[in-house]
Amino acid sequence: MRILPLLLLPAALPFTVLPLTAAAQLVGVTEIQLSTPQHAGSDVQTNSLIFSPDGRYVCFIGDTETEGAGELWCADTDAGAPAIRVSGLLPSGSTVERPAFDDTGSRLFYIAPGADVQKENLFMVPPDGSEPPVRLNAPMTPAGADVISYRYIPETEQIAYTGASQVAGQNELHIVSIDQPGVATILNGPLVSGGDVLSYEVVAAAGRVVYRADQQTDGVDEVYSVLLNGAGAVKLNGPMVAGGSVRQFKVSTDGAWVGYLADEDTDEVTELYISAITGGGSSKVSGPAVAGGDAWHFTFSPDSQWVLFTGDLATNGWRDLYSTPSNGSQPIPNVLATQVVPAPEPPVIEAVPSLPVTADGSYVVFFSDQGNSSSRRVLRAPIDGSSPAVVISGGLTDLDRLEYVPEVDRIVVRNGSGPENLYSIAVDGSSFIPLTSFANAAIDVSGLTTPTGVVYFADPVVDEQASVFFVDYLGQQTQELSSASASFEGLTGSLFIPSDRGAIYFIERHGSVSLILYSFRLKVAELDSLATTELARLGNSFLVAGETTFLSIMASPSNRHQVAYIADKPVDEQADAYLATFSDIVFSDRFEQ
């Protein structure tokens, strides 16, 4: 289980109420409405909040100025002023798409209609609005052509993008330098009629782009590598059997190797191949397969030395686990574990297995059904296959969560059958520690790992009234992070954890003695001190219809006490953007409001 930062969305609640007038300002918190003035019916797009990497700017998409036009707005987080529009004026019915900052935070990129509203172009603009947007892509010749996707390359200050710039409906791969807007180079070779670039990955370490396209034969997908200047293009796969295609490719972390799945040698038999990113021939590394057998999910180890993959190569219908050197030197892979997971019946999509590699690169840990779909355990195997895999999850037999924590060389697992509980297990098998000990099968538990411990939410007191807790990996300290107030009625929505995993953001619902008023409270808990701060509050009443809710939040990457959020605060169902900043020097008794 990999925990990534999530947008925080409110859970459905059983009442429909209108907001009260604006709540009193929280002590120590400065709040700014960023999307102002809003006209009647306007909205900020719920999941459009982004911060610059340094936290200086926060931006969002909304039709604040023109009804139905999703324009790009940005605010200086130190200025204490509403956001300004930085995109060009857009016609009603159009919107900015995929806004993203460069690595310095001094430039924004986005896709939107240009002078020809029927074509979507790629633009660059400073977030302070000091200069007008600049179109980066070359002119799109066909009517209705669009830029589809882009990737910024900070090492070379270039952007790779795809779009049908020459032939209608034919997606090609381009590159442009940000200091030479409009002067683009097509990176792919000539495309056959009907051919398209389907996917690509920029590999800055190698100065190349790897892409998959049916470039030479329509409907036959192959994988290619090309330098960022358009030179040195090579095909990485070998000759394709009739009906064969490359299904998927991945690049090693160091940028040296490309792995791909293809039915290259036998139609409808998917096998794993490795090629140097510069070409020179590919090697099949998945070994022989039984009738009906295929290679499936694969990944490179973090140190780029190994490829890990699953496949039903030995027994049709059972996915075993294999490893092989990334350089393609070993045609017969190492068998790390047999009968890891049974193949599902079509058309069920197989879940991608979690295959974390330990921090020293020596071991891989993984789930295994071990020939019995009702006995799901965690195993550890040396990545080079030098000794058999061993079970490290003790007597637990029905696990449904697995996350490796490199800081402590432990895994955290959850027992899937009631009662649900979390466990901390040393990868070397030296300790097995229950982190929770719930006996009631009705209690739901879900955890997120951090460098110092597990944050989990559970409903141990009142069914479906969740609280949030922190427990260290040795199970020696457990602390409730959500409110202990009598007015607390549980969490709403999901937890939000930033990329440094040093804090947790959550929303509480609180009632009142009168049973007429209630509120939603946005809080942050810092995981080094376990101190909790309230950042924003929305007030509601049962006496009127409608309800104000937090629709999404985004934490500043530079200040844990600063969040941007979207809520229908002043007008029910009119989404606005806000910036809340807590000054922790105002007073010391700030942990619970």
C-alpha positions, 0 to 999 in steps of 0.5 A, spaced: 500 500 500 503 506 497 500 512 501 500 518 497 497 525 498 489 525 497 484 531 496 480 531 502 472 530 500 467 530 505 463 524 507 455 524 506 451 527 512 444 525 513 442 533 514 441 538 509 442 545 511 444 552 509 450 556 512 450 561 518 453 567 517 460 567 516 463 564 523 468 569 527 475 569 525 479 563 529 484 566 534 491 566 531 488 564 524 488 569 518 484 567 512 483 570 505 478 569 500 482 568 494 476 567 489 473 574 490 469 577 487 465 571 485 458 573 480 452 569 482 453 561 479 460 562 479 465 556 482 472 554 483 473 547 480 474 542 486 480 539 485 484 545 482 488 547 488 496 547 486 502 550 490 508 552 487 514 548 490 516 553 495 509 555 497 510 562 495 504 562 490 497 558 490 493 557 484 486 554 482 481 554 476 474 558 476 469 562 472 470 567 477 470 573 472 466 569 466 460 564 467 462 557 465 470 559 463 475 556 467 480 561 468 487 560 472 488 564 478 494 565 482 495 569 489 501 570 493 501 567 499 504 573 503 500 578 500 494 577 504 490 579 497 485 575 493 488 571 487 489 575 480 487 572 473 493 569 470 491 566 464 488 569 458 480 571 457 477 564 455 470 563 452 464 560 456 464 553 456 472 552 456 477 551 461 484 551 463 487 544 464 493 541 467 496 547 470 503 545 473 509 549 476 516 549 474 521 546 479 523 554 481 515 556 482 517 562 477 513 559 471 506 556 470 504 551 464 497 549 462 493 547 456 487 552 454 484 554 448 488 560 444 486 565 439 483 559 435 478 557 440 477 550 437 484 548 438 487 547 445 495 550 446 500 549 451 501 556 455 507 559 460 505 564 464 508 567 471 504 566 477 504 574 479 501 575 472 506 580 470 507 578 463 501 575 459 501 568 457 506 565 452 504 559 447 509 554 447 507 549 442 508 550 434 502 552 430 497 546 430 495 545 423 489 541 423 482 544 424 480 542 432 487 540 433 489 540 441 495 539 445 494 532 449 499 532 454 506 535 456 512 534 461 516 539 463 524 537 463 527 542 468 534 539 467 534 542 460 528 547 461 524 544 455 517 541 455 515 535 451 508 534 449 503 530 444 498 533 439 496 532 432 500 538 430 501 536 422 495 531 421 488 531 424 487 525 429 494 523 429 498 524 435 505 526 435 511 527 440 514 534 440 519 538 444 520 545 445 525 550 449 521 555 454 526 560 451 524 559 444 516 558 444 513 556 438 519 552 435 518 545 436 521 539 434 517 532 432 521 527 436 518 521 433 519 518 426 514 518 420 508 515 422 504 510 418 497 512 416 493 511 422 499 511 427 499 515 433 504 516 439 501 512 445 505 514 451 512 516 453 517 517 458 522 523 459 528 520 461 533 526 463 538 522 466 539 519 459 537 525 455 532 521 452 525 520 451 522 513 450 515 512 447 510 507 445 507 508 438 504 504 432 509 508 428 511 503 422 505 499 422 498 501 424 495 497 430 502 494 431 505 498 438 512 498 438 517 502 443 522 507 441 528 511 444 530 518 442 535 524 444 532 530 446 534 534 440 531 529 435 537 525 434 539 518 435 532 515 434 532 507 435 527 502 436 528 498 442 524 492 441 525 486 436 522 484 430 514 483 432 511 476 430 504 477 426 499 480 431 504 482 436 505 489 440 508 492 446 503 492 451 507 496 456 514 499 458 518 502 464 524 505 465 529 504 470 531 509 475 538 510 473 535 511 466 539 506 463 534 500 461 528 499 458 523 493 460 517 492 456 511 487 456 510 484 449 507 478 445 514 479 440 515 472 439 509 468 439 502 472 438 498 472 445 503 470 449 506 476 453 513 476 455 518 480 458 524 483 455 530 488 457 533 493 452 539 498 453 535 505 453 540 507 447 538 500 443 543 495 441 538 489 441 533 486 446 533 480 451 527 476 453 528 475 460 522 472 463 524 465 460 520 459 457 512 459 459 507 453 459 501 453 454 497 459 456 502 462 461 504 470 460 509 475 464 504 480 468 506 486 472 513 488 473 518 493 476 525 495 477 528 495 483 530 502 486 537 501 485 536 499 478 539 493 479 534 488 478 527 487 475 521 484 479 515 481 475 509 476 476 507 471 471 504 464 470 510 461 467 510 455 470 503 453 472 497 456 467 493 461 472 498 462 478 502 468 478 509 466 481 514 472 483 521 472 479 527 477 479 532 478 473 538 482 473 536 489 469 542 488 464 538 482 461 544 478 462 540 472 465 535 469 460 532 464 465 529 468 471 530 467 479 524 464 482 523 468 488 516 465 490 511 460 487 503 461 487 504 468 489 497 470 487 491 466 483 489 469 476 482 472 476 477 470 471 476 474 465 474 480 465 477 481 472 483 486 472 488 483 476 490 488 482 498 490 481 501 487 487 505 491 492 513 489 491 517 494 496 524 493 496 528 494 502 532 500 503 539 496 502 536 493 496 537 486 498 530 483 499 523 484 497 517 483 501 510 481 498 503 478 499 502 471 497 496 466 497 501 460 497 496 456 493 490 457 498 486 464 496 484 464 503 491 464 506 494 471 504 500 472 508 507 476 507 513 473 505 520 476 504 525 473 499 532 475 497 532 479 491 537 475 487 533 468 489 539 465 493 535 462 498 527 461 499 522 466 501 520 466 508 513 468 512 514 474 516 507 475 518 506 470 523 500 466 524 496 472 520 492 469 514 488 474 511 492 480 510 489 486 506 494 492 507 502 492 506 506 498 506 514 498 507 517 503 512 524 504 510 526 509 516 525 503 520 526 497 516 519 494 518 512 493 514 505 495 517 500 490 515 492 490 516 488 484 518 483 484 513 478 479 517 474 482 523 476 484 528 481 489 524 488 490 527 494 493 525 501 490 526 508 492 525 513 487 523 521 487 522 523 485 515 528 481 518 523 477 522 526 479 529 519 482 532 512 482 531 508 488 534 500 489 534 499 496 534 492 496 535 488 490 539 481 491 537 476 485 539 470 488 536 469 486 529 465 492 527 470 497 528 474 499 522 481 501 522 485 504 516 492 506 517 497 511 514 505 510 515 510 516 517 517 516 518 516 516 526 509 512 526 502 510 524 496 515 523 490 511 523 483 512 524 478 508 527 471 508 530 472 504 537 467 508 541 461 509 537 460 505 530 462 509 524 464 515 528 471 515 527 477 518 530 484 519 528 490 516 532 498 516 532 502 510 534 509 509 534 512 502 530 514 499 537 507 500 540 509 504 546 505 510 545 498 511 542 495 518 542 488 520 539 489 526 535 482 528 534 478 532 539 476 529 546 471 535 546 464 532 548 461 536 542 466 531 537 462 527 532 467 524 528 471 525 522 468 527 515 472 525 509 479 522 508 486 524 511 490 528 507 498 527 508 503 531 505 509 529 501 514 529 507 509 525 511 510 530 517 503 532 519 496 529 518 490 534 516 483 532 517 476 535 518 472 534 524 464 534 525 462 538 532 455 539 535 452 543 540 449 543 546 443 546 543 443 541 538 441 546 533 448 549 531 454 544 528 460 545 525 466 542 521 473 544 523 479 543 519 485 541 523 493 539 522 497 535 527 504 535 527 507 528 528 514 530 531 510 534 537 503 531 536 500 538 537 494 539 533 492 546 531 485 548 528 486 552 521 479 553 519 471 552 521 465 552 517 458 553 521 451 550 520 444 550 523 439 545 522 434 551 522 435 552 515 436 548 508 443 547 505 450 546 508 457 549 508 462 543 507 470 543 505 470 540 498 478 539 498 484 542 501 491 543 499 497 544 504 503 548 503 509 545 502 513 550 506 508 551 512 504 546 515 500 551 518 498 554 512 492 551 507 488 552 501 481 550 501 475 550 497 468 550 500 461 553 499 462 558 505 458 564 503 453 561 499 451 554 499 453 550 493 458 556 490 465 553 491 470 558 493 477 558 494 480 560 501 487 561 504 488 560 512 494 561 515 496 560 523 501 564 526 504 560 532 507 565 536 500 568 538 499 564 544 501 558 546 495 554 548 493 553 541 492 545 541 485 545 541 480 550 540 
